[in-house]
Each structure stands twice: as structure tokens, then as C-alpha cells.
Amino acid sequence: MKQLLVLFAMGALVLPAAVAAPDGAALYAEKTCIACHGPKADKPLLPNYPKIAGQNAAYAEQQMKDIKSGARANGQTAAMTGIMHLVNDEEIKVLAAWLETLK
């Protein structure tokens, strides 16, 4: 039994570290959101692009998912459609939660 515990303890030491959760700010830059919505999501490139800083996370998440799926295809969504294929559902959730923290 002691040998099993020792082997388990040794194995636990060599297991890879847990994968870190994605960072919203890093994703925002990496997925090029910054290009159209501005560095702090409050000064969009064009006046008809939305300011998304401080947006309700559930709302932002649903909008991104709807744009990605094609359920929302009005307004400026054409610009977003080409980008959203780069973002998975987990990343959308992280981005939405991060945007809500901005003021």
C-alpha cells in the first residue's frame, strides 16, 4: 500500500500543470476585437459600431453567438461574421464576462 501511495505521489508531481483559463483582455486583442471596438471597447473605429465596454455579459454573449450562427444578420454584423469563426463558445463567454467589467 505504501508503494502505491509513493507512486501516486510521484506521478502527481510530474503531471502537467492545469491549463490556465483564457484571459478576456488577451482574447480581445488576439481575436482582433480591438481593431473595431477600440483598445478599451469604448471608442469604436466607426461611429456606427457599438461601444461594448460595460455591456451585460449575458447579452454580449448571446449577441456574439447569434452573429456567429447567422441568427443575427442585421446592422453591422457583416463585419463581425468574418471574425466570429475564430472564436469558440468558451472564448465568447470569457470575452463577454471581461467586457462587463469595463466601464
N, C-alpha and C positions, 0 to 999 in steps of 0.2 A: 504494500500500500504506500509506504514511504517513497519507493522508487517512482510510483505513478505520480505522486504529488510533486516530486522533484522534476520529473519530465514535463509535467503540466506547467510548472513554474518556469522552467527553462523555455518552453515553447511560447509562453506568454511574453517572454522578453524579446523574442525575435519576430513576433507578429508585426506586420506593418502598422504604422500609426493610422488612426481613423482619418478618413478623408475629410478635410475641412469643408464646412458649409460654404457655398458661394457667397461672395460679398456683393451687396447691392451696388455700391459705388463703382466697384471694379467692373461688374457686369454692364452697368450703364455706359461706361466708356468703351469696353470691349465690344459690345453689341452695336456700337455707333449711335446710340440714342442721343448722345451728347451733340452730335452734328446738327440735328434739327431742333432739339429742345433746349440747348444751351448747357453750359457746364454745371449749373445748379438746378436745371429743369425749370427755371423761372423766366428765361429770356429766349424764346424760340427764334429760330433763324428767320422765319417769315411771320408777319403779324396774324395770319390766319391759322398757324399751328398753335396747339394748346400749350398753356403753361401747366405742367403736370406736377410741379413741386407741391407737396401737401395734399395731393389727391387721395381720397379714400382708397385704401388698399383693395378692398373687395371690388369696388367699382373699376379701378385701374386694371386689376387682374382680369375681370370679365371683358373689358374693352379690348385688351390685348389678345385674349383668347378668341373673341369674336372676329377681330381683324384677321388673325392667323387662319381661322377656319373659313373665312369668307362670309360669315353670318352678318358682319357689318362691312358694308362696301360703299359707304356714303362719305361725303366731305373729303377730307384729306387722307382717307385710308389707303389710297393707291400708293402713296409714298411709303406707308408702313408695311404694306403687303410684302414687298420685296425683302424687308428686313426680318419680319416675324418668323420666317422659316429657319432663321439662325438661332432662335430662342426656344428652349424646351419649356414644358409646363412648370417644372421646378424653378427654373430661372425666372419665368414670368412671375411666379409667387414671390420670389426674393426681390425682384425689381419693384413690384407693387408695394411690398412692405417697406422697402427703403424709401420710395418716393413719398409715402405717407409721413415719414419722419422729417421731411424737408419743410421748411417754412418760407 
